[in-house]
Amino acid sequence: MEKRLIVRGLLAGAVAAVLAFVFARVFAEPVVGRAIDFEDRRADVAHALGLPHEHRAELFTRGVQANAGLGFGVLIFGVAMGALFAILFCLAYRHAEGIPPRDLSLRLAAGAFTAVYLVPFVKYPPNPPAVGESDTLGTRTLWYLVAVLASVVVAILAAWLGRRLAGRLGAFNAGLSSAGAYVVVITLVMPALPAVNETPEPMRDASGAIGYPGFPADVLYEFRLVSLGTQLVLWVTIGLVFSVLAGRLLDEGAERVKSSG
């Protein structure tokens, strides 16, 4: 049964990846294009002013990046998340007494979106091209992964706590208690991680006059908003599609058990 559920998780992840790709292609790529235009113009101004600037080699054209590159990346991520989601569902379903499979799938999707993306997003929101230095890419990536790992570990411990308290407080109160514990702990953990702020400041010449403005705040805001929307589309779709597929499979299994009994 577990293998069949994982296959359905892979399918749910693939469907979610397609929808997330369409959303990102329509809404995110125009913002990325504006960020790259800013970077190109900034490099031209820096060259004209005789200021040092970073030269970034373009391995793939924008057309490849915005279509095949984006689509392949989202597909791999979506399928991987779908498989992990199915494994998590299998583990949770064994202990989820009285929770229908469809409800459990939706709850897990909401929890996964919050723990895997939303909480780390608050601490380390994604940046478009032209924001950040290549020399610090490894460091920024490392701390982001630390934030994801911390959020997931705290979420798992909170779920364990809720299960332990369910017999004493009831399912609803235990759920509230575990959610509150997660919020308290993660509120203490995230500020302890180092801050990363690399938004380009205005470019100034030797006299201190501004030769080119800093990175547009509206572009940065829009990019982070559509990034959040892309992940929301992905996880909502995984939860909905898997709830249907897994619900049918488990219902069929339950019917076969009744028939054989």
Secondary structure as the mmCIF struct_conf table of DSSP 4:
data_model
#
loop_
_struct_conf.conf_type_id
_struct_conf.id
_struct_conf.beg_label_comp_id
_struct_conf.beg_label_asym_id
_struct_conf.beg_label_seq_id
_struct_conf.end_label_comp_id
_struct_conf.end_label_asym_id
_struct_conf.end_label_seq_id
HELX_RH_AL_P HELX_RH_AL_P1 GLU A 2 PHE A 23
HELX_RH_PI_P HELX_RH_PI_P1 ALA A 24 ALA A 28
HELX_RH_AL_P HELX_RH_AL_P2 GLU A 29 LEU A 49
TURN_TY1_P TURN_TY1_P1 GLY A 50 GLY A 50
BEND BEND1 LEU A 59 PHE A 60
HELX_RH_AL_P HELX_RH_AL_P3 ARG A 62 VAL A 64
HELX_RH_PI_P HELX_RH_PI_P2 GLN A 65 GLY A 69
HELX_RH_AL_P HELX_RH_AL_P4 LEU A 70 TYR A 93
TURN_TY1_P TURN_TY1_P2 ARG A 94 HIS A 95
TURN_TY1_P TURN_TY1_P3 GLU A 97 GLY A 98
HELX_RH_AL_P HELX_RH_AL_P5 PRO A 101 ALA A 112
HELX_RH_PI_P HELX_RH_PI_P3 PHE A 113 LEU A 118
HELX_RH_AL_P HELX_RH_AL_P6 VAL A 119 LYS A 123
BEND BEND2 TYR A 124 TYR A 124
TURN_TY1_P TURN_TY1_P4 PRO A 129 ALA A 130
BEND BEND3 VAL A 131 GLY A 132
HELX_RH_3T_P HELX_RH_3T_P1 SER A 134 THR A 136
HELX_RH_AL_P HELX_RH_AL_P7 LEU A 137 LEU A 169
HELX_RH_AL_P HELX_RH_AL_P8 ALA A 171 VAL A 189
HELX_RH_3T_P HELX_RH_3T_P2 MET A 190 ALA A 192
BEND BEND4 LEU A 193 LEU A 193
HELX_LH_PP_P HELX_LH_PP_P1 PRO A 194 ALA A 195
HELX_LH_PP_P HELX_LH_PP_P2 THR A 199 PRO A 202
STRN STRN1 MET A 203 ARG A 204
TURN_TY1_P TURN_TY1_P5 ALA A 206 SER A 207
BEND BEND5 GLY A 208 GLY A 208
STRN STRN2 ILE A 210 TYR A 212
HELX_RH_AL_P HELX_RH_AL_P9 ALA A 217 SER A 260
#
